[in-house]
Amino acid sequence: MGAYSYQALDAKGKTVKGVIEGDSERHVRNQLRSKQLKPLQVKTTRQRGPAAGSKDSGFSLFNRRPHMGYRDVSLVTRQLASLVQSGLPLDEVLASTAKQSRKPAAKTIMLQVRSRVLEGLSLAQAMAEIPRVFDGLYRAMVRAGESSGYLGPVLERLADYTERSQETKQKLKGAMVYPIIMMLVSISVVTLMMVKVVPNLVGMFERNKQELPFVTKFLIGASNFLVNYGVFLLLGIVGLIIAFQWALRAESRRKKWHSILLRAPVTGNLILQAESARYASTLGLLANSGVPLLEALRIAAQVLTNHELRAAAKEVAVLVQEGSSLHKALDSVEVFPPLLVQMAASGEANGKLAEQLLHAARNQERELEFTVNTALGLMEPFMVLFMGGVVTFIVIAILLPIFQMNQMVS
């Protein structure tokens, strides 16, 4: 059986959409009619395979390429873990998970996985055909769980991992909201004063034909520039951002930029902590689930977003493949934090590498959270001082000529 998406009319003439399983389009249409639905459109969620010999020959995902976010993947994984540990057959587990899914994309994906499992593929093989949803880490853990016979506990660990990752991302995003709002408000207030308030005062100064202080001349010049060329300035900034993003498409330039970010005073430490925590957590999770160390190293390298760190992680995998111990390989690339190297050495010495790597990941996450909170705590008074300084400069630039006029009158 395969998964089919449909559009149909109900008894009230309202258009309804959904996903349903069936042996063929005709079978699906009959099922819809039995539910008092008039089918308008029925199509398989699986694309026709490409021509033989092509790079992606065989099964090919979906026509509309449905996608699940981290929350959906975490929820589906938790449901799979609970149902697998209850002893249900895998096809029933997948069918029940699809039935419980409220989002059409999640339901479509789970039904598609189920149809491939019924065709004889393992769960990991079926998920491998949907790499946009189930990444290399996910598939490797599922494969390890299937081969060891502990699929339920492995899925439980995977659900914990995805939930923890999502929670960390939400914390970081939430912490950034207030400083970003403050910055936008500050820029808006200053721009409004320069465009609306200052020009109204310029006429008064010009009528008196007096020599203006330098700060006042500078303020008037900046105001005139924003009034006359502000739109072009904004377009220029947007153009520079687009050009910069286009330039980073080249692998060499992207790696060089990532190297600059990694060595920057503030961002470098944050990036290193975040990437090291993700690397150690992924490596520990894979090792704890029974994935061979060399394969775990290769997969963990792919989760790194900084290209210089990713290259270093790939070099670590090569060194381990050549016979080096993990902690010596990590130390030789001279990129990862000393804590990670020490924890890896301790884990290799006492035979608890996975536990030590996960412990190192938790330490890095705590340190990252502390660093981010400290940086944002310092940013708030800085923004207040910046805003106050700019407003003070504008007020002084406006008041100085007025004081001069009063002195002349007196």
DAMO-V408899 format. One record per pair of residues at least 24 apart in sequence whose ideal C-beta (glycine too) atoms are under 10 Angstrom apart, sorted by the first residue. I is the first residue (numbers start at 0). J is the second residue. D is the distance in Angstrom with one decimal. If there is no record, write none. Layout:
BEGIN
i->I j->J d->D
i->I j->J d->D
END
This chain:
BEGIN
i->0 j->26 d->8.6
i->0 j->27 d->9.9
i->0 j->90 d->9.6
i->0 j->94 d->9.8
i->0 j->110 d->8.6
i->0 j->113 d->8.0
i->0 j->114 d->5.8
i->0 j->117 d->6.3
i->0 j->118 d->9.4
i->1 j->26 d->9.8
i->1 j->27 d->9.2
i->1 j->43 d->5.8
i->1 j->44 d->7.5
i->1 j->45 d->6.3
i->1 j->110 d->8.1
i->1 j->111 d->7.7
i->1 j->113 d->9.4
i->1 j->114 d->4.6
i->1 j->115 d->9.1
i->1 j->117 d->9.1
i->1 j->118 d->9.1
i->2 j->27 d->9.6
i->2 j->43 d->7.3
i->2 j->44 d->4.6
i->2 j->45 d->7.4
i->2 j->61 d->9.0
i->2 j->97 d->8.3
i->2 j->106 d->8.3
i->2 j->107 d->5.9
i->2 j->108 d->8.7
i->2 j->109 d->8.6
i->2 j->110 d->3.6
i->2 j->111 d->5.0
i->2 j->112 d->9.1
i->2 j->113 d->7.7
i->2 j->114 d->5.8
i->2 j->115 d->9.9
i->3 j->27 d->4.7
i->3 j->28 d->9.3
i->3 j->30 d->9.3
i->3 j->31 d->9.7
i->3 j->41 d->5.6
i->3 j->42 d->6.6
i->3 j->43 d->5.5
i->3 j->44 d->6.6
i->3 j->45 d->9.3
i->3 j->107 d->9.4
i->3 j->110 d->8.8
i->3 j->114 d->10.0
i->4 j->40 d->8.2
i->4 j->41 d->7.6
i->4 j->42 d->6.0
i->4 j->43 d->8.0
i->4 j->44 d->5.5
i->4 j->61 d->8.9
i->4 j->62 d->8.4
i->4 j->63 d->7.7
i->4 j->65 d->9.1
i->4 j->103 d->7.8
i->4 j->106 d->9.8
i->4 j->107 d->6.7
i->4 j->110 d->9.8
i->5 j->30 d->9.2
i->5 j->31 d->6.3
i->5 j->36 d->8.2
i->5 j->38 d->6.0
i->5 j->39 d->7.8
i->5 j->40 d->6.5
i->5 j->41 d->4.7
i->5 j->42 d->7.9
i->6 j->31 d->9.9
i->6 j->36 d->9.7
i->6 j->38 d->7.6
i->6 j->39 d->4.6
i->6 j->40 d->4.4
i->6 j->41 d->8.0
i->6 j->42 d->9.3
i->7 j->31 d->5.3
i->7 j->32 d->9.0
i->7 j->34 d->8.6
i->7 j->35 d->9.6
i->7 j->36 d->4.0
i->7 j->37 d->5.7
i->7 j->38 d->4.8
i->7 j->39 d->5.7
i->7 j->40 d->8.1
i->7 j->41 d->8.4
i->8 j->35 d->9.8
i->8 j->36 d->6.8
i->8 j->37 d->4.3
i->8 j->38 d->8.3
i->8 j->39 d->6.4
i->9 j->34 d->8.9
i->9 j->35 d->7.1
i->9 j->36 d->5.9
i->9 j->37 d->8.0
i->10 j->35 d->5.4
i->10 j->36 d->8.3
i->10 j->37 d->8.9
i->12 j->37 d->9.0
i->14 j->39 d->7.3
i->14 j->40 d->10.0
i->15 j->39 d->9.5
i->16 j->40 d->9.2
i->16 j->103 d->7.1
i->17 j->103 d->6.9
i->17 j->106 d->8.0
i->17 j->107 d->9.5
i->18 j->44 d->6.9
i->18 j->65 d->9.2
i->18 j->97 d->7.9
i->18 j->100 d->9.3
i->18 j->103 d->6.0
i->18 j->104 d->9.1
i->18 j->105 d->9.7
i->18 j->106 d->5.0
i->18 j->107 d->4.8
i->18 j->108 d->9.4
i->18 j->109 d->9.3
i->18 j->110 d->6.0
i->18 j->111 d->9.1
i->19 j->106 d->9.5
i->19 j->110 d->8.2
i->20 j->94 d->7.9
i->20 j->97 d->8.4
i->20 j->110 d->5.8
i->20 j->111 d->9.9
i->20 j->113 d->7.7
i->20 j->114 d->7.3
i->20 j->117 d->9.6
i->21 j->114 d->9.9
i->43 j->111 d->9.5
i->43 j->114 d->9.6
i->44 j->106 d->9.9
i->44 j->107 d->5.2
i->44 j->108 d->8.6
i->44 j->110 d->7.4
i->44 j->111 d->5.7
i->44 j->114 d->8.9
i->45 j->107 d->10.0
i->45 j->111 d->6.5
i->45 j->114 d->7.8
i->45 j->115 d->8.9
i->45 j->128 d->9.2
i->55 j->128 d->9.9
i->57 j->128 d->7.9
i->58 j->111 d->9.3
i->58 j->114 d->10.0
i->58 j->115 d->7.0
i->58 j->118 d->9.3
i->58 j->120 d->9.0
i->58 j->124 d->9.8
i->58 j->125 d->9.0
i->58 j->127 d->9.6
i->58 j->128 d->5.0
i->58 j->129 d->9.6
i->59 j->128 d->7.7
i->60 j->108 d->9.3
i->60 j->111 d->8.1
i->60 j->128 d->6.5
i->60 j->129 d->5.9
i->60 j->130 d->8.6
i->60 j->131 d->7.5
i->60 j->132 d->9.2
i->61 j->104 d->9.2
i->61 j->107 d->6.9
i->61 j->108 d->8.1
i->61 j->111 d->7.1
i->61 j->129 d->8.2
i->61 j->131 d->9.5
i->63 j->103 d->9.8
i->63 j->104 d->8.7
i->63 j->107 d->8.4
i->64 j->104 d->9.3
i->64 j->129 d->9.4
i->64 j->131 d->7.0
i->64 j->132 d->9.7
i->65 j->102 d->8.7
i->65 j->103 d->7.2
i->65 j->104 d->3.5
i->65 j->105 d->7.9
i->65 j->106 d->8.9
i->65 j->107 d->4.9
i->65 j->108 d->5.9
i->65 j->111 d->8.8
i->65 j->129 d->9.2
i->65 j->131 d->9.2
i->65 j->132 d->8.3
i->66 j->104 d->6.2
i->66 j->105 d->9.5
i->66 j->108 d->8.3
i->66 j->129 d->9.3
i->66 j->131 d->5.9
i->66 j->132 d->6.3
i->67 j->100 d->9.1
i->67 j->102 d->7.5
i->67 j->104 d->5.9
i->67 j->105 d->5.3
i->67 j->107 d->9.7
i->67 j->108 d->6.3
i->67 j->109 d->9.4
i->67 j->129 d->9.3
i->67 j->131 d->8.9
i->67 j->132 d->5.3
i->67 j->133 d->9.2
i->68 j->102 d->9.2
i->68 j->104 d->9.2
i->68 j->105 d->9.5
i->68 j->132 d->9.6
i->68 j->165 d->8.8
i->69 j->161 d->6.1
i->69 j->162 d->8.7
i->69 j->164 d->6.9
i->69 j->165 d->4.6
i->69 j->166 d->10.0
i->69 j->168 d->7.6
i->69 j->169 d->9.6
i->70 j->102 d->9.9
i->70 j->161 d->8.7
i->70 j->162 d->8.8
i->70 j->165 d->6.3
i->70 j->169 d->9.7
i->71 j->100 d->7.9
i->71 j->101 d->9.6
i->71 j->102 d->6.2
i->71 j->104 d->7.5
i->71 j->105 d->5.1
i->71 j->108 d->8.9
i->71 j->132 d->8.7
i->71 j->161 d->9.9
i->72 j->105 d->8.6
i->72 j->108 d->9.5
i->72 j->132 d->6.7
i->72 j->133 d->7.8
i->72 j->134 d->9.3
i->72 j->137 d->7.7
i->72 j->157 d->9.2
i->72 j->158 d->9.0
i->72 j->161 d->5.8
i->72 j->162 d->9.9
i->72 j->165 d->9.0
i->73 j->157 d->8.8
i->73 j->158 d->5.9
i->73 j->159 d->9.0
i->73 j->160 d->8.8
i->73 j->161 d->4.0
i->73 j->162 d->5.0
i->73 j->163 d->9.4
i->73 j->164 d->8.5
i->73 j->165 d->6.2
i->73 j->166 d->9.8
i->74 j->99 d->9.0
i->74 j->100 d->8.2
i->74 j->101 d->9.6
i->74 j->102 d->9.5
i->74 j->105 d->8.0
i->74 j->158 d->8.4
i->74 j->161 d->9.1
i->74 j->162 d->9.1
i->75 j->99 d->9.0
i->75 j->100 d->6.9
i->75 j->102 d->9.8
i->75 j->105 d->6.1
i->75 j->106 d->9.9
i->75 j->108 d->8.2
i->75 j->109 d->6.7
i->75 j->112 d->9.8
i->75 j->132 d->9.1
i->75 j->133 d->9.8
i->75 j->154 d->9.8
i->75 j->158 d->8.8
i->75 j->161 d->9.6
i->76 j->133 d->9.6
i->76 j->137 d->8.0
i->76 j->140 d->9.8
i->76 j->141 d->9.5
i->76 j->154 d->5.7
i->76 j->155 d->8.5
i->76 j->156 d->9.6
i->76 j->157 d->5.3
i->76 j->158 d->4.2
i->76 j->159 d->9.2
i->76 j->160 d->8.9
i->76 j->161 d->6.1
i->76 j->162 d->8.8
i->77 j->154 d->8.0
i->77 j->155 d->7.9
i->77 j->157 d->9.1
i->77 j->158 d->4.2
i->77 j->159 d->8.8
i->77 j->161 d->8.7
i->77 j->162 d->7.8
i->78 j->105 d->10.0
i->78 j->109 d->9.2
i->78 j->154 d->9.3
i->78 j->158 d->8.8
i->79 j->109 d->8.8
i->79 j->112 d->9.9
i->79 j->122 d->8.7
i->79 j->141 d->9.1
i->79 j->150 d->8.6
i->79 j->151 d->8.5
i->79 j->154 d->5.2
i->79 j->155 d->9.4
i->79 j->157 d->8.9
i->79 j->158 d->8.1
i->80 j->144 d->9.7
i->80 j->150 d->8.4
i->80 j->151 d->5.6
i->80 j->152 d->7.8
i->80 j->153 d->8.2
i->80 j->154 d->3.6
i->80 j->155 d->4.3
i->80 j->156 d->8.6
i->80 j->157 d->7.6
i->80 j->158 d->5.6
i->80 j->159 d->9.4
i->81 j->151 d->8.2
i->81 j->154 d->8.7
i->81 j->155 d->8.3
i->81 j->158 d->9.1
i->82 j->151 d->8.6
i->82 j->154 d->9.4
i->83 j->122 d->9.3
i->83 j->144 d->8.7
i->83 j->149 d->9.8
i->83 j->150 d->5.4
i->83 j->151 d->4.2
i->83 j->152 d->9.2
i->83 j->153 d->9.3
i->83 j->154 d->6.2
i->83 j->155 d->9.1
i->84 j->149 d->9.7
i->84 j->150 d->8.6
i->84 j->151 d->3.6
i->84 j->152 d->7.5
i->84 j->154 d->8.2
i->84 j->155 d->7.5
i->85 j->151 d->8.4
i->86 j->151 d->9.1
i->88 j->116 d->9.9
i->89 j->113 d->8.5
i->89 j->116 d->6.0
i->89 j->117 d->9.4
i->89 j->121 d->9.1
i->89 j->122 d->6.3
i->89 j->125 d->9.8
i->89 j->145 d->9.2
i->89 j->150 d->8.3
i->90 j->114 d->9.4
i->90 j->116 d->5.9
i->90 j->117 d->5.8
i->92 j->116 d->9.5
i->92 j->122 d->9.2
i->92 j->150 d->9.6
i->92 j->151 d->9.8
i->92 j->154 d->9.9
i->93 j->117 d->9.0
i->93 j->122 d->8.1
i->93 j->125 d->8.8
i->104 j->132 d->9.0
i->105 j->132 d->9.1
i->108 j->132 d->5.9
i->108 j->133 d->8.8
i->121 j->145 d->5.7
i->121 j->146 d->9.0
i->122 j->150 d->7.4
i->122 j->154 d->9.6
i->123 j->150 d->9.6
i->134 j->298 d->8.6
i->134 j->301 d->7.8
i->134 j->302 d->7.9
i->135 j->281 d->9.7
i->135 j->285 d->9.7
i->135 j->294 d->9.4
i->135 j->297 d->8.3
i->135 j->298 d->4.7
i->135 j->299 d->9.3
i->135 j->300 d->9.9
i->135 j->301 d->5.6
i->135 j->302 d->8.2
i->136 j->160 d->8.3
i->136 j->161 d->9.6
i->136 j->280 d->9.9
i->136 j->281 d->5.7
i->136 j->282 d->9.9
i->136 j->284 d->7.5
i->136 j->285 d->6.8
i->136 j->288 d->9.9
i->136 j->290 d->9.2
i->136 j->295 d->9.1
i->136 j->298 d->5.5
i->136 j->299 d->7.8
i->136 j->301 d->7.9
i->136 j->302 d->6.4
i->137 j->161 d->8.4
i->137 j->298 d->9.7
i->138 j->298 d->8.9
i->139 j->281 d->9.7
i->139 j->284 d->9.7
i->139 j->285 d->6.0
i->139 j->288 d->8.0
i->139 j->289 d->9.8
i->139 j->290 d->5.2
i->139 j->291 d->9.5
i->139 j->294 d->6.5
i->139 j->295 d->7.4
i->139 j->297 d->9.3
i->139 j->298 d->5.4
i->139 j->299 d->9.8
i->140 j->281 d->9.9
i->140 j->284 d->7.0
i->140 j->285 d->6.5
i->140 j->287 d->9.4
i->140 j->288 d->4.8
i->140 j->289 d->8.7
i->140 j->290 d->6.8
i->140 j->295 d->9.8
i->140 j->298 d->9.2
i->141 j->288 d->9.1
i->142 j->288 d->9.4
i->142 j->289 d->9.4
i->142 j->290 d->7.9
i->142 j->294 d->9.5
i->143 j->285 d->7.6
i->143 j->286 d->9.8
i->143 j->287 d->9.6
i->143 j->288 d->4.7
i->143 j->289 d->4.3
i->143 j->290 d->4.7
i->143 j->291 d->8.8
i->143 j->294 d->9.1
i->143 j->295 d->9.4
i->144 j->288 d->6.5
i->144 j->289 d->7.7
i->144 j->290 d->9.7
i->146 j->289 d->7.4
i->146 j->290 d->9.7
i->147 j->288 d->8.1
i->147 j->289 d->5.0
i->147 j->290 d->10.0
i->149 j->288 d->8.3
i->149 j->289 d->7.8
i->152 j->288 d->8.6
i->153 j->284 d->9.4
i->153 j->287 d->9.0
i->153 j->288 d->4.9
i->153 j->289 d->7.9
i->153 j->290 d->9.7
i->154 j->288 d->9.8
i->156 j->284 d->6.3
i->156 j->287 d->6.9
i->156 j->288 d->6.4
i->156 j->357 d->10.0
i->157 j->284 d->7.6
i->157 j->288 d->8.0
i->159 j->284 d->8.9
i->160 j->280 d->7.0
i->160 j->281 d->8.2
i->160 j->283 d->9.7
i->160 j->284 d->5.5
i->160 j->288 d->9.9
i->160 j->357 d->9.7
i->160 j->360 d->10.0
i->163 j->280 d->8.0
i->163 j->360 d->9.5
i->163 j->361 d->9.3
i->163 j->364 d->8.4
i->164 j->276 d->9.8
i->164 j->277 d->7.9
i->164 j->280 d->7.9
i->164 j->281 d->9.5
i->164 j->302 d->9.8
i->164 j->364 d->9.8
i->167 j->273 d->8.6
i->167 j->276 d->8.2
i->167 j->277 d->9.1
i->167 j->280 d->9.6
i->167 j->364 d->6.3
i->167 j->367 d->8.1
i->167 j->368 d->7.9
i->168 j->273 d->10.0
i->170 j->364 d->9.7
i->170 j->367 d->9.7
i->170 j->368 d->6.7
i->170 j->371 d->8.2
i->170 j->372 d->9.4
i->171 j->269 d->9.5
i->171 j->273 d->8.3
i->171 j->367 d->8.3
i->171 j->368 d->8.2
i->171 j->371 d->6.3
i->171 j->375 d->9.8
i->174 j->368 d->8.6
i->174 j->371 d->5.8
i->174 j->372 d->6.7
i->174 j->374 d->9.2
i->174 j->375 d->5.4
i->174 j->376 d->9.7
i->175 j->371 d->8.4
i->175 j->375 d->7.3
i->175 j->378 d->9.6
i->176 j->375 d->10.0
i->177 j->375 d->7.6
i->177 j->378 d->9.1
i->177 j->379 d->7.2
i->177 j->382 d->9.6
i->178 j->374 d->9.2
i->178 j->375 d->5.6
i->178 j->376 d->9.7
i->178 j->377 d->10.0
i->178 j->378 d->4.9
i->178 j->379 d->6.5
i->178 j->381 d->9.2
i->178 j->382 d->6.7
i->179 j->378 d->9.9
i->180 j->382 d->9.8
i->181 j->378 d->8.2
i->181 j->379 d->6.8
i->181 j->381 d->9.6
i->181 j->382 d->4.6
i->181 j->383 d->7.8
i->181 j->385 d->9.4
i->181 j->386 d->8.0
i->182 j->378 d->8.6
i->182 j->382 d->6.1
i->182 j->385 d->8.8
i->182 j->386 d->9.4
i->184 j->382 d->9.0
i->184 j->386 d->8.2
i->185 j->382 d->6.0
i->185 j->383 d->8.7
i->185 j->385 d->6.5
i->185 j->386 d->4.4
i->185 j->387 d->9.7
i->185 j->389 d->7.7
i->185 j->390 d->9.4
i->186 j->385 d->9.9
i->186 j->386 d->9.3
i->186 j->389 d->9.6
i->188 j->386 d->7.1
i->188 j->389 d->8.6
i->188 j->390 d->7.8
i->189 j->225 d->9.7
i->189 j->385 d->9.3
i->189 j->386 d->7.5
i->189 j->389 d->5.2
i->189 j->390 d->7.6
i->189 j->392 d->9.8
i->189 j->393 d->7.9
i->190 j->225 d->6.8
i->190 j->229 d->7.8
i->192 j->218 d->9.8
i->192 j->222 d->8.8
i->192 j->389 d->8.5
i->192 j->390 d->7.5
i->192 j->393 d->5.9
i->192 j->394 d->9.6
i->192 j->397 d->9.8
i->193 j->218 d->7.9
i->193 j->219 d->9.9
i->193 j->221 d->6.3
i->193 j->222 d->4.8
i->193 j->223 d->9.4
i->193 j->224 d->9.0
i->193 j->225 d->5.1
i->193 j->226 d->8.1
i->193 j->229 d->8.8
i->193 j->389 d->9.4
i->193 j->393 d->7.7
i->194 j->222 d->7.1
i->194 j->225 d->5.5
i->194 j->226 d->5.7
i->194 j->229 d->7.0
i->195 j->222 d->9.5
i->195 j->226 d->9.3
i->196 j->222 d->8.7
i->196 j->393 d->7.9
i->196 j->397 d->8.4
i->197 j->221 d->8.3
i->197 j->222 d->4.1
i->197 j->223 d->8.9
i->197 j->225 d->9.0
i->197 j->226 d->8.9
i->197 j->393 d->7.1
i->197 j->396 d->8.4
i->197 j->397 d->7.5
i->198 j->222 d->5.9
i->198 j->223 d->7.9
i->198 j->225 d->9.5
i->198 j->226 d->6.3
i->200 j->396 d->9.5
i->200 j->397 d->5.8
i->200 j->400 d->8.8
i->200 j->401 d->9.1
i->201 j->397 d->9.9
i->203 j->397 d->9.8
i->203 j->400 d->8.5
i->203 j->401 d->8.8
i->203 j->404 d->9.1
i->204 j->397 d->9.0
i->204 j->400 d->5.4
i->204 j->401 d->8.9
i->204 j->403 d->9.9
i->204 j->404 d->8.8
i->207 j->400 d->7.9
i->207 j->401 d->10.0
i->207 j->403 d->9.2
i->207 j->404 d->6.3
i->207 j->407 d->8.8
i->209 j->400 d->6.7
i->209 j->403 d->6.4
i->209 j->404 d->6.9
i->209 j->407 d->7.5
i->210 j->400 d->9.1
i->210 j->403 d->8.3
i->211 j->396 d->9.0
i->211 j->399 d->8.0
i->211 j->400 d->5.6
i->211 j->403 d->8.5
i->212 j->395 d->8.9
i->212 j->396 d->7.4
i->212 j->399 d->4.6
i->212 j->400 d->6.7
i->212 j->402 d->9.6
i->212 j->403 d->7.7
i->213 j->396 d->9.2
i->213 j->399 d->9.5
i->214 j->392 d->7.0
i->214 j->393 d->9.4
i->214 j->395 d->6.3
i->214 j->396 d->4.4
i->214 j->397 d->9.5
i->214 j->399 d->6.6
i->214 j->400 d->9.8
i->215 j->395 d->8.8
i->215 j->396 d->4.6
i->215 j->397 d->7.3
i->215 j->398 d->9.3
i->215 j->399 d->5.9
i->215 j->400 d->5.5
i->215 j->401 d->9.9
i->215 j->403 d->9.6
i->216 j->396 d->8.7
i->216 j->400 d->10.0
i->217 j->392 d->9.1
i->217 j->396 d->7.3
i->218 j->392 d->7.5
i->218 j->393 d->6.4
i->218 j->395 d->9.1
i->218 j->396 d->4.0
i->218 j->397 d->7.5
i->218 j->399 d->9.9
i->219 j->396 d->8.2
i->221 j->393 d->9.7
i->221 j->396 d->9.6
i->222 j->393 d->9.4
i->222 j->396 d->9.8
i->250 j->306 d->7.5
i->251 j->306 d->9.8
i->253 j->305 d->9.9
i->253 j->306 d->5.7
i->253 j->307 d->9.8
i->254 j->305 d->9.1
i->254 j->306 d->4.4
i->254 j->307 d->6.1
i->254 j->309 d->9.0
i->254 j->310 d->7.2
i->255 j->306 d->9.0
i->255 j->307 d->8.8
i->256 j->305 d->9.9
i->256 j->306 d->8.6
i->256 j->307 d->9.6
i->257 j->303 d->9.9
i->257 j->304 d->8.5
i->257 j->305 d->4.8
i->257 j->306 d->4.6
i->257 j->307 d->5.0
i->257 j->308 d->7.8
i->257 j->309 d->8.7
i->257 j->310 d->9.4
i->258 j->305 d->8.6
i->258 j->306 d->8.1
i->258 j->307 d->4.8
i->258 j->308 d->9.6
i->258 j->310 d->9.7
i->259 j->307 d->9.5
i->260 j->305 d->7.3
i->260 j->307 d->8.8
i->261 j->305 d->6.1
i->261 j->306 d->9.6
i->261 j->307 d->5.7
i->261 j->308 d->7.1
i->261 j->334 d->8.1
i->262 j->307 d->9.2
i->265 j->370 d->9.2
i->265 j->374 d->6.8
i->266 j->374 d->9.8
i->267 j->305 d->9.9
i->268 j->336 d->9.7
i->268 j->366 d->9.4
i->268 j->367 d->9.1
i->268 j->370 d->6.6
i->268 j->374 d->9.4
i->269 j->367 d->6.9
i->269 j->370 d->6.2
i->269 j->371 d->6.8
i->269 j->374 d->7.5
i->270 j->304 d->8.6
i->270 j->305 d->5.8
i->270 j->307 d->9.7
i->270 j->308 d->8.0
i->270 j->367 d->9.8
i->271 j->305 d->8.3
i->271 j->308 d->7.6
i->271 j->334 d->7.9
i->271 j->335 d->8.0
i->271 j->336 d->6.6
i->271 j->363 d->9.0
i->271 j->367 d->9.3
i->272 j->336 d->7.5
i->272 j->362 d->9.8
i->272 j->363 d->5.5
i->272 j->364 d->8.2
i->272 j->365 d->9.7
i->272 j->366 d->5.7
i->272 j->367 d->4.2
i->272 j->368 d->9.3
i->272 j->369 d->9.5
i->272 j->370 d->6.4
i->272 j->371 d->8.9
i->273 j->303 d->9.8
i->273 j->304 d->8.7
i->273 j->305 d->8.9
i->273 j->363 d->8.0
i->273 j->364 d->8.5
i->273 j->367 d->5.5
i->273 j->370 d->9.6
i->273 j->371 d->9.1
i->274 j->302 d->8.8
i->274 j->303 d->5.3
i->274 j->304 d->6.9
i->274 j->305 d->5.4
i->274 j->307 d->9.7
i->274 j->308 d->5.0
i->274 j->309 d->8.7
i->274 j->311 d->9.9
i->274 j->312 d->9.0
i->274 j->334 d->9.4
i->274 j->335 d->8.9
i->274 j->336 d->10.0
i->274 j->363 d->9.1
i->274 j->367 d->9.8
i->275 j->303 d->9.2
i->275 j->308 d->8.1
i->275 j->334 d->9.0
i->275 j->335 d->5.8
i->275 j->336 d->5.3
i->275 j->338 d->8.3
i->275 j->339 d->5.6
i->275 j->359 d->8.0
i->275 j->360 d->8.1
i->275 j->362 d->9.7
i->275 j->363 d->5.1
i->275 j->364 d->9.6
i->275 j->366 d->9.4
i->275 j->367 d->8.8
i->276 j->336 d->9.5
i->276 j->339 d->9.1
i->276 j->359 d->8.2
i->276 j->360 d->5.1
i->276 j->361 d->8.1
i->276 j->362 d->8.3
i->276 j->363 d->3.6
i->276 j->364 d->4.7
i->276 j->365 d->9.0
i->276 j->366 d->8.3
i->276 j->367 d->6.1
i->276 j->368 d->9.8
i->277 j->302 d->5.6
i->277 j->303 d->6.8
i->277 j->304 d->8.3
i->277 j->308 d->9.7
i->277 j->360 d->7.8
i->277 j->363 d->8.6
i->277 j->364 d->9.1
i->277 j->367 d->10.0
i->278 j->302 d->6.9
i->278 j->303 d->6.0
i->278 j->308 d->7.6
i->278 j->309 d->9.4
i->278 j->311 d->9.7
i->278 j->312 d->6.3
i->278 j->315 d->9.4
i->278 j->329 d->9.6
i->278 j->335 d->7.5
i->278 j->339 d->7.8
i->278 j->356 d->9.0
i->278 j->359 d->9.6
i->278 j->360 d->8.1
i->278 j->363 d->9.0
i->279 j->329 d->9.9
i->279 j->335 d->8.6
i->279 j->336 d->9.3
i->279 j->338 d->9.2
i->279 j->339 d->5.6
i->279 j->342 d->7.7
i->279 j->343 d->8.4
i->279 j->355 d->9.1
i->279 j->356 d->4.9
i->279 j->357 d->7.3
i->279 j->358 d->8.7
i->279 j->359 d->4.7
i->279 j->360 d->3.9
i->279 j->361 d->8.8
i->279 j->362 d->8.8
i->279 j->363 d->6.4
i->279 j->364 d->9.3
i->280 j->356 d->7.6
i->280 j->357 d->6.6
i->280 j->359 d->8.6
i->280 j->360 d->3.6
i->280 j->361 d->8.1
i->280 j->363 d->8.3
i->280 j->364 d->7.8
i->281 j->356 d->9.0
i->281 j->360 d->8.3
i->282 j->312 d->9.1
i->282 j->315 d->9.7
i->282 j->325 d->8.7
i->282 j->339 d->9.5
i->282 j->343 d->8.8
i->282 j->352 d->8.7
i->282 j->353 d->8.3
i->282 j->356 d->5.3
i->282 j->357 d->8.9
i->282 j->359 d->9.3
i->282 j->360 d->8.4
i->283 j->342 d->9.4
i->283 j->343 d->9.8
i->283 j->346 d->8.7
i->283 j->352 d->7.8
i->283 j->353 d->4.9
i->283 j->354 d->7.3
i->283 j->355 d->7.7
i->283 j->356 d->3.3
i->283 j->357 d->3.8
i->283 j->358 d->8.1
i->283 j->359 d->7.7
i->283 j->360 d->6.1
i->283 j->361 d->9.6
i->284 j->353 d->7.8
i->284 j->356 d->8.4
i->284 j->357 d->7.0
i->284 j->360 d->8.6
i->285 j->353 d->8.3
i->285 j->356 d->9.3
i->286 j->325 d->9.7
i->286 j->346 d->8.9
i->286 j->352 d->5.9
i->286 j->353 d->4.0
i->286 j->354 d->9.2
i->286 j->355 d->9.8
i->286 j->356 d->6.7
i->286 j->357 d->8.9
i->287 j->351 d->9.8
i->287 j->352 d->9.0
i->287 j->353 d->3.7
i->287 j->354 d->7.4
i->287 j->356 d->8.4
i->287 j->357 d->7.0
i->288 j->353 d->8.4
i->289 j->353 d->9.5
i->290 j->353 d->9.8
i->292 j->316 d->9.2
i->292 j->319 d->6.7
i->292 j->320 d->9.8
i->292 j->325 d->7.1
i->292 j->347 d->9.9
i->292 j->352 d->7.8
i->292 j->353 d->9.6
i->293 j->317 d->9.8
i->293 j->319 d->6.1
i->293 j->320 d->5.7
i->295 j->319 d->9.9
i->295 j->325 d->10.0
i->295 j->352 d->9.9
i->295 j->353 d->9.2
i->295 j->356 d->9.5
i->296 j->320 d->8.4
i->296 j->325 d->7.9
i->296 j->328 d->8.6
i->299 j->356 d->9.5
i->305 j->334 d->9.6
i->307 j->334 d->7.3
i->308 j->332 d->9.2
i->308 j->334 d->6.1
i->308 j->335 d->8.0
i->310 j->334 d->9.1
i->311 j->335 d->7.3
i->315 j->343 d->10.0
i->324 j->348 d->9.7
i->325 j->352 d->7.1
i->325 j->356 d->9.0
i->326 j->352 d->9.4
i->326 j->355 d->9.9
i->335 j->359 d->9.8
i->336 j->362 d->9.4
i->336 j->363 d->7.1
i->336 j->366 d->8.9
i->338 j->362 d->6.3
i->338 j->363 d->7.2
i->338 j->366 d->8.5
i->339 j->363 d->7.3
END
